[in-house]
Amino acid sequence: MQEKMNNVNCPYCGEEILATAKKCKHCGEWLEKDVNENIAIEKSQPSLSSNGEADSRKWRHKLKSHSMENKFFTFIKPFLSYIDSGKLFKKPFNWLYIGLAVVNLILPFILLYKAIDSGIFDYGGAKFTFAFIFIWLFIVAACWIGFQIWWNRKEKVLESSQEGAEFPATPVISHFVQTFGEWLGVFIAVVGFGVSFFTTIFLGEESRYLSNALGLPFTMGIIGIVLFPLFGFITIVICRFIAEQCRALAAIANNTKK
């Protein structure tokens, strides 16, 4: 009788269940009000979840389309960033320096071939031969110095401008102007002195024939012995001054920008 009193009928299916039961063992309905409300919410969730998933797919599709549009219009950004960083200017100039260094190694042999091909030794005699040998040695010395100038500066041009500088091209160009001035000044001073000195000693008034055969415009006689080293020095100073002014302007501009 006591056990019977502890039993009640399920309000949903009418079957007999324990009075303390929270869920009917016959129909599966939850008997507590808050539990039933939660179950009702869970039953309604599939339709909401389905709609939410559809909305999510739609949103992802929009994002993907937007991303594709961004890539279409912004694919050039990495290249522009590469330009703005200054690497586009520094690396090609590094290769240019290497190329000019190699040219300095080849140039003496080009001049030697040109002199032989001109036939200057056939009709010039011993004095032309001796004059050319000494002049050619000066050309070799000038080109060897020129090779070292370009080869030494090829790494420094990579450090000429800082990463993220507002004006990255100006320091690179100024560095090239400075290096070119150093090379040209040395070449004018050494070769000009050598040609003027040895043509004056060995050839005198016939010095222009050898200069024409070599393609070198250094035929000023005794006065050239003094003037060409002076011209070389002035060339180095002027190019260095121009380079420093460019770097100073770039530094001022960068500091003002900050």
C-alpha atoms as a printed R data frame, in Angstrom:
    type eleno elety resid chain resno       x      y       z
1   ATOM     1    CA   MET     A     1   0.000  0.000   0.000
2   ATOM     2    CA   GLN     A     2   2.874  2.266   0.872
3   ATOM     3    CA   GLU     A     3   4.483  1.538  -2.506
4   ATOM     4    CA   LYS     A     4   1.166  2.310  -4.211
5   ATOM     5    CA   MET     A     5   0.977  5.692  -2.487
6   ATOM     6    CA   ASN     A     6   4.417  6.547  -3.802
7   ATOM     7    CA   ASN     A     7   3.179  6.053  -7.356
8   ATOM     8    CA   VAL     A     8   1.366  8.614  -9.502
9   ATOM     9    CA   ASN     A     9  -0.037  8.654 -12.997
10  ATOM    10    CA   CYS     A    10   1.920 10.351 -15.789
11  ATOM    11    CA   PRO     A    11   0.079 13.524 -16.833
12  ATOM    12    CA   TYR     A    12   0.990 12.844 -20.482
13  ATOM    13    CA   CYS     A    13   0.282  9.127 -21.033
14  ATOM    14    CA   GLY     A    14  -1.634  8.160 -17.831
15  ATOM    15    CA   GLU     A    15   0.641  5.299 -16.980
16  ATOM    16    CA   GLU     A    16   1.709  4.705 -13.396
17  ATOM    17    CA   ILE     A    17   5.152  6.035 -12.455
18  ATOM    18    CA   LEU     A    18   7.023  6.881  -9.258
19  ATOM    19    CA   ALA     A    19   6.047 10.118  -7.574
20  ATOM    20    CA   THR     A    20   9.707 11.196  -7.529
21  ATOM    21    CA   ALA     A    21  10.289 10.434 -11.201
22  ATOM    22    CA   LYS     A    22  11.546 13.289 -13.334
23  ATOM    23    CA   LYS     A    23  10.885 11.559 -16.625
24  ATOM    24    CA   CYS     A    24   8.128  9.145 -17.612
25  ATOM    25    CA   LYS     A    25   9.507  5.692 -18.352
26  ATOM    26    CA   HIS     A    26   6.591  4.980 -20.677
27  ATOM    27    CA   CYS     A    27   6.249  8.050 -22.932
28  ATOM    28    CA   GLY     A    28   9.629  9.675 -22.283
29  ATOM    29    CA   GLU     A    29   8.204 13.067 -21.344
30  ATOM    30    CA   TRP     A    30  10.013 15.165 -18.761
31  ATOM    31    CA   LEU     A    31   7.830 15.892 -15.735
32  ATOM    32    CA   GLU     A    32   9.529 18.990 -14.296
33  ATOM    33    CA   LYS     A    33   8.460 22.310 -15.777
34  ATOM    34    CA   ASP     A    34  11.945 23.861 -16.254
35  ATOM    35    CA   VAL     A    35  13.212 20.643 -17.815
36  ATOM    36    CA   ASN     A    36  10.293 20.588 -20.225
37  ATOM    37    CA   GLU     A    37  10.960 24.150 -21.229
38  ATOM    38    CA   ASN     A    38  14.619 23.292 -21.950
39  ATOM    39    CA   ILE     A    39  13.574 20.282 -23.976
40  ATOM    40    CA   ALA     A    40  11.164 22.445 -25.983
41  ATOM    41    CA   ILE     A    41  13.993 24.823 -26.746
42  ATOM    42    CA   GLU     A    42  16.217 21.945 -27.795
43  ATOM    43    CA   LYS     A    43  13.468 20.590 -30.073
44  ATOM    44    CA   SER     A    44  13.139 23.938 -31.766
45  ATOM    45    CA   GLN     A    45  16.941 24.272 -32.140
46  ATOM    46    CA   PRO     A    46  17.373 22.200 -35.344
47  ATOM    47    CA   SER     A    47  15.432 24.678 -37.440
48  ATOM    48    CA   LEU     A    48  17.351 27.568 -35.883
49  ATOM    49    CA   SER     A    49  20.621 25.734 -36.323
50  ATOM    50    CA   SER     A    50  19.754 25.013 -39.914
51  ATOM    51    CA   ASN     A    51  18.984 28.651 -40.598
52  ATOM    52    CA   GLY     A    52  22.116 29.734 -38.758
53  ATOM    53    CA   GLU     A    53  24.239 27.368 -40.806
54  ATOM    54    CA   ALA     A    54  22.737 28.719 -44.020
55  ATOM    55    CA   ASP     A    55  23.447 32.267 -42.887
56  ATOM    56    CA   SER     A    56  26.974 31.253 -41.951
57  ATOM    57    CA   ARG     A    57  27.587 29.747 -45.395
58  ATOM    58    CA   LYS     A    58  26.206 32.859 -47.018
59  ATOM    59    CA   TRP     A    59  28.498 35.053 -44.878
60  ATOM    60    CA   ARG     A    60  31.545 32.929 -45.676
61  ATOM    61    CA   HIS     A    61  30.745 33.182 -49.368
62  ATOM    62    CA   LYS     A    62  30.593 36.977 -49.097
63  ATOM    63    CA   LEU     A    63  33.907 37.046 -47.261
64  ATOM    64    CA   LYS     A    64  35.500 34.826 -49.894
65  ATOM    65    CA   SER     A    65  34.176 37.022 -52.712
66  ATOM    66    CA   HIS     A    66  35.407 40.134 -50.909
67  ATOM    67    CA   SER     A    67  38.811 38.518 -50.381
68  ATOM    68    CA   MET     A    68  39.072 37.647 -54.079
69  ATOM    69    CA   GLU     A    69  38.174 41.217 -55.002
70  ATOM    70    CA   ASN     A    70  40.858 42.527 -52.626
71  ATOM    71    CA   LYS     A    71  43.476 40.209 -54.144
72  ATOM    72    CA   PHE     A    72  42.512 41.360 -57.639
73  ATOM    73    CA   PHE     A    73  43.061 44.999 -56.776
74  ATOM    74    CA   THR     A    74  45.951 44.593 -54.321
75  ATOM    75    CA   PHE     A    75  48.118 41.839 -55.847
76  ATOM    76    CA   ILE     A    76  50.711 44.463 -56.796
77  ATOM    77    CA   LYS     A    77  51.143 45.600 -53.177
78  ATOM    78    CA   PRO     A    78  54.151 43.308 -52.465
79  ATOM    79    CA   PHE     A    79  55.957 44.750 -55.495
80  ATOM    80    CA   LEU     A    80  55.164 48.311 -54.414
81  ATOM    81    CA   SER     A    81  56.373 47.528 -50.904
82  ATOM    82    CA   TYR     A    82  59.586 46.155 -52.441
83  ATOM    83    CA   ILE     A    83  60.074 49.444 -54.294
84  ATOM    84    CA   ASP     A    84  59.307 51.555 -51.208
85  ATOM    85    CA   SER     A    85  61.809 49.576 -49.120
86  ATOM    86    CA   GLY     A    86  64.621 50.663 -51.483
87  ATOM    87    CA   LYS     A    87  65.702 47.121 -52.372
88  ATOM    88    CA   LEU     A    88  64.692 47.670 -56.005
89  ATOM    89    CA   PHE     A    89  67.332 50.393 -56.273
90  ATOM    90    CA   LYS     A    90  70.102 48.859 -54.177
91  ATOM    91    CA   LYS     A    91  70.289 45.362 -55.641
92  ATOM    92    CA   PRO     A    92  70.557 46.377 -59.343
93  ATOM    93    CA   PHE     A    93  73.244 48.914 -58.434
94  ATOM    94    CA   ASN     A    94  75.081 46.156 -56.592
95  ATOM    95    CA   TRP     A    95  75.072 44.139 -59.834
96  ATOM    96    CA   LEU     A    96  76.133 47.250 -61.789
97  ATOM    97    CA   TYR     A    97  79.134 47.705 -59.484
98  ATOM    98    CA   ILE     A    98  80.159 44.085 -60.053
99  ATOM    99    CA   GLY     A    99  79.815 44.553 -63.828
100 ATOM   100    CA   LEU     A   100  81.931 47.714 -63.817
101 ATOM   101    CA   ALA     A   101  84.563 45.986 -61.681
102 ATOM   102    CA   VAL     A   102  84.788 43.203 -64.285
103 ATOM   103    CA   VAL     A   103  84.995 45.786 -67.100
104 ATOM   104    CA   ASN     A   104  88.058 47.282 -65.410
105 ATOM   105    CA   LEU     A   105  89.754 43.885 -65.561
106 ATOM   106    CA   ILE     A   106  88.966 43.489 -69.257
107 ATOM   107    CA   LEU     A   107  89.680 47.067 -70.410
108 ATOM   108    CA   PRO     A   108  93.529 46.817 -70.567
109 ATOM   109    CA   PHE     A   109  93.305 43.801 -72.846
110 ATOM   110    CA   ILE     A   110  90.773 45.546 -75.076
111 ATOM   111    CA   LEU     A   111  93.176 48.478 -75.467
112 ATOM   112    CA   LEU     A   112  96.059 46.084 -76.116
113 ATOM   113    CA   TYR     A   113  94.081 44.341 -78.878
114 ATOM   114    CA   LYS     A   114  93.064 47.709 -80.332
115 ATOM   115    CA   ALA     A   115  96.677 48.916 -80.449
116 ATOM   116    CA   ILE     A   116  97.881 45.720 -82.121
117 ATOM   117    CA   ASP     A   117  95.003 45.746 -84.601
118 ATOM   118    CA   SER     A   118  95.769 49.371 -85.561
119 ATOM   119    CA   GLY     A   119  99.225 48.338 -86.811
120 ATOM   120    CA   ILE     A   120 100.967 51.061 -84.814
121 ATOM   121    CA   PHE     A   121 103.889 48.757 -84.035
122 ATOM   122    CA   ASP     A   122 104.478 47.910 -87.699
123 ATOM   123    CA   TYR     A   123 105.272 51.444 -88.796
124 ATOM   124    CA   GLY     A   124 106.030 53.157 -85.491
125 ATOM   125    CA   GLY     A   125 109.249 51.387 -84.640
126 ATOM   126    CA   ALA     A   126 110.834 50.748 -81.238
127 ATOM   127    CA   LYS     A   127 109.947 54.099 -79.726
128 ATOM   128    CA   PHE     A   128 106.210 53.465 -80.204
129 ATOM   129    CA   THR     A   129 106.624 49.992 -78.750
130 ATOM   130    CA   PHE     A   130 108.417 51.205 -75.606
131 ATOM   131    CA   ALA     A   131 106.033 54.100 -75.142
132 ATOM   132    CA   PHE     A   132 103.041 51.768 -75.444
133 ATOM   133    CA   ILE     A   133 104.455 49.215 -72.961
134 ATOM   134    CA   PHE     A   134 104.936 51.840 -70.249
135 ATOM   135    CA   ILE     A   135 101.591 53.486 -70.960
136 ATOM   136    CA   TRP     A   136  99.844 50.105 -70.943
137 ATOM   137    CA   LEU     A   137 101.332 49.345 -67.517
138 ATOM   138    CA   PHE     A   138  99.873 52.613 -66.232
139 ATOM   139    CA   ILE     A   139  96.513 51.644 -67.747
140 ATOM   140    CA   VAL     A   140  96.713 48.251 -65.995
141 ATOM   141    CA   ALA     A   141  97.470 50.000 -62.685
142 ATOM   142    CA   ALA     A   142  94.568 52.443 -63.120
143 ATOM   143    CA   CYS     A   143  92.158 49.642 -64.045
144 ATOM   144    CA   TRP     A   144  93.298 47.516 -61.106
145 ATOM   145    CA   ILE     A   145  92.617 50.429 -58.749
146 ATOM   146    CA   GLY     A   146  89.272 50.955 -60.507
147 ATOM   147    CA   PHE     A   147  88.404 47.279 -60.041
148 ATOM   148    CA   GLN     A   148  89.090 47.535 -56.318
149 ATOM   149    CA   ILE     A   149  87.000 50.715 -56.029
150 ATOM   150    CA   TRP     A   150  83.909 49.151 -57.637
151 ATOM   151    CA   TRP     A   151  84.388 45.805 -55.914
152 ATOM   152    CA   ASN     A   152  84.821 47.396 -52.497
153 ATOM   153    CA   ARG     A   153  81.770 49.637 -52.906
154 ATOM   154    CA   LYS     A   154  79.412 46.916 -54.157
155 ATOM   155    CA   GLU     A   155  78.477 45.877 -50.601
156 ATOM   156    CA   LYS     A   156  78.362 49.410 -49.234
157 ATOM   157    CA   VAL     A   157  75.739 50.459 -51.779
158 ATOM   158    CA   LEU     A   158  73.395 47.926 -50.131
159 ATOM   159    CA   GLU     A   159  73.818 49.832 -46.862
160 ATOM   160    CA   SER     A   160  73.466 53.301 -48.401
161 ATOM   161    CA   SER     A   161  69.811 53.725 -47.375
162 ATOM   162    CA   GLN     A   162  68.012 52.545 -44.271
163 ATOM   163    CA   GLU     A   163  65.054 50.171 -44.347
164 ATOM   164    CA   GLY     A   164  61.783 52.101 -44.451
165 ATOM   165    CA   ALA     A   165  63.371 55.432 -45.397
166 ATOM   166    CA   GLU     A   166  61.015 57.851 -47.129
167 ATOM   167    CA   PHE     A   167  63.585 58.636 -49.860
168 ATOM   168    CA   PRO     A   168  65.486 55.369 -50.507
169 ATOM   169    CA   ALA     A   169  66.650 56.104 -54.076
170 ATOM   170    CA   THR     A   170  68.552 59.334 -53.362
171 ATOM   171    CA   PRO     A   171  71.291 57.768 -51.182
172 ATOM   172    CA   VAL     A   172  71.809 54.997 -53.749
173 ATOM   173    CA   ILE     A   173  72.214 57.450 -56.635
174 ATOM   174    CA   SER     A   174  74.502 59.672 -54.568
175 ATOM   175    CA   HIS     A   175  76.634 56.639 -53.665
176 ATOM   176    CA   PHE     A   176  76.954 55.793 -57.367
177 ATOM   177    CA   VAL     A   177  77.934 59.381 -58.210
178 ATOM   178    CA   GLN     A   178  80.589 59.315 -55.491
179 ATOM   179    CA   THR     A   179  82.006 55.938 -56.597
180 ATOM   180    CA   PHE     A   180  81.941 56.882 -60.265
181 ATOM   181    CA   GLY     A   181  83.800 60.110 -59.453
182 ATOM   182    CA   GLU     A   182  86.453 58.194 -57.514
183 ATOM   183    CA   TRP     A   183  86.953 55.758 -60.385
184 ATOM   184    CA   LEU     A   184  86.978 58.455 -63.096
185 ATOM   185    CA   GLY     A   185  89.269 60.731 -61.108
186 ATOM   186    CA   VAL     A   186  91.801 57.947 -60.529
187 ATOM   187    CA   PHE     A   187  91.677 56.898 -64.201
188 ATOM   188    CA   ILE     A   188  92.205 60.470 -65.438
189 ATOM   189    CA   ALA     A   189  95.046 61.113 -62.988
190 ATOM   190    CA   VAL     A   190  96.974 57.848 -63.491
191 ATOM   191    CA   VAL     A   191  96.435 57.265 -67.213
192 ATOM   192    CA   GLY     A   192  96.657 60.955 -68.107
193 ATOM   193    CA   PHE     A   193  99.953 61.270 -66.264
194 ATOM   194    CA   GLY     A   194 101.338 58.076 -67.821
195 ATOM   195    CA   VAL     A   195 100.332 58.945 -71.378
196 ATOM   196    CA   SER     A   196 101.599 62.547 -71.099
197 ATOM   197    CA   PHE     A   197 104.876 61.531 -69.480
198 ATOM   198    CA   PHE     A   198 105.898 58.649 -71.756
199 ATOM   199    CA   THR     A   199 104.667 60.134 -75.022
200 ATOM   200    CA   THR     A   200 106.639 63.270 -74.222
201 ATOM   201    CA   ILE     A   201 109.797 61.253 -73.548
202 ATOM   202    CA   PHE     A   202 109.556 58.768 -76.423
203 ATOM   203    CA   LEU     A   203 107.394 60.387 -79.111
204 ATOM   204    CA   GLY     A   204 107.317 64.157 -78.777
205 ATOM   205    CA   GLU     A   205 105.130 65.611 -81.519
206 ATOM   206    CA   GLU     A   206 104.112 62.109 -82.699
207 ATOM   207    CA   SER     A   207 102.301 61.354 -79.437
208 ATOM   208    CA   ARG     A   208  98.908 61.941 -81.041
209 ATOM   209    CA   TYR     A   209  99.344 58.848 -83.246
210 ATOM   210    CA   LEU     A   210  99.636 56.540 -80.268
211 ATOM   211    CA   SER     A   211  96.817 58.281 -78.407
212 ATOM   212    CA   ASN     A   212  94.561 57.888 -81.440
213 ATOM   213    CA   ALA     A   213  95.511 54.220 -81.742
214 ATOM   214    CA   LEU     A   214  94.539 53.625 -78.110
215 ATOM   215    CA   GLY     A   215  91.466 55.861 -78.252
216 ATOM   216    CA   LEU     A   216  92.698 57.907 -75.279
217 ATOM   217    CA   PRO     A   217  92.337 61.722 -75.354
218 ATOM   218    CA   PHE     A   218  95.492 62.388 -73.329
219 ATOM   219    CA   THR     A   219  97.817 64.355 -75.616
220 ATOM   220    CA   MET     A   220  98.805 67.517 -73.782
221 ATOM   221    CA   GLY     A   221 102.552 66.933 -73.628
222 ATOM   222    CA   ILE     A   222 104.507 68.173 -70.630
223 ATOM   223    CA   ILE     A   223 101.643 70.295 -69.334
224 ATOM   224    CA   GLY     A   224  99.494 67.168 -69.129
225 ATOM   225    CA   ILE     A   225 101.887 65.676 -66.559
226 ATOM   226    CA   VAL     A   226 100.656 68.324 -64.115
227 ATOM   227    CA   LEU     A   227  97.127 68.966 -65.340
228 ATOM   228    CA   PHE     A   228  95.762 65.410 -65.559
229 ATOM   229    CA   PRO     A   229  96.442 64.534 -61.900
230 ATOM   230    CA   LEU     A   230  94.852 67.890 -61.023
231 ATOM   231    CA   PHE     A   231  91.834 67.135 -63.225
232 ATOM   232    CA   GLY     A   232  91.502 63.739 -61.542
233 ATOM   233    CA   PHE     A   233  91.572 65.273 -58.081
234 ATOM   234    CA   ILE     A   234  88.975 67.909 -59.031
235 ATOM   235    CA   THR     A   235  86.725 65.193 -60.494
236 ATOM   236    CA   ILE     A   236  86.825 63.215 -57.237
237 ATOM   237    CA   VAL     A   237  86.105 66.312 -55.142
238 ATOM   238    CA   ILE     A   238  83.201 67.544 -57.313
239 ATOM   239    CA   CYS     A   239  81.508 64.129 -57.454
240 ATOM   240    CA   ARG     A   240  81.975 63.668 -53.727
241 ATOM   241    CA   PHE     A   241  80.478 67.108 -53.058
242 ATOM   242    CA   ILE     A   242  77.429 66.372 -55.247
243 ATOM   243    CA   ALA     A   243  76.950 62.994 -53.535
244 ATOM   244    CA   GLU     A   244  77.172 64.520 -50.061
245 ATOM   245    CA   GLN     A   245  74.649 67.225 -50.932
246 ATOM   246    CA   CYS     A   246  72.201 64.596 -52.172
247 ATOM   247    CA   ARG     A   247  72.638 62.543 -48.999
248 ATOM   248    CA   ALA     A   248  72.252 65.635 -46.816
249 ATOM   249    CA   LEU     A   249  69.004 66.590 -48.539
250 ATOM   250    CA   ALA     A   250  67.691 63.037 -48.169
251 ATOM   251    CA   ALA     A   251  68.619 62.978 -44.465
252 ATOM   252    CA   ILE     A   252  66.896 66.320 -43.857
253 ATOM   253    CA   ALA     A   253  63.811 65.180 -45.716
254 ATOM   254    CA   ASN     A   254  63.641 61.908 -43.801
255 ATOM   255    CA   ASN     A   255  64.028 63.674 -40.442
256 ATOM   256    CA   THR     A   256  61.415 66.262 -41.387
257 ATOM   257    CA   LYS     A   257  58.997 63.489 -42.372
258 ATOM   258    CA   LYS     A   258  59.413 61.869 -38.966
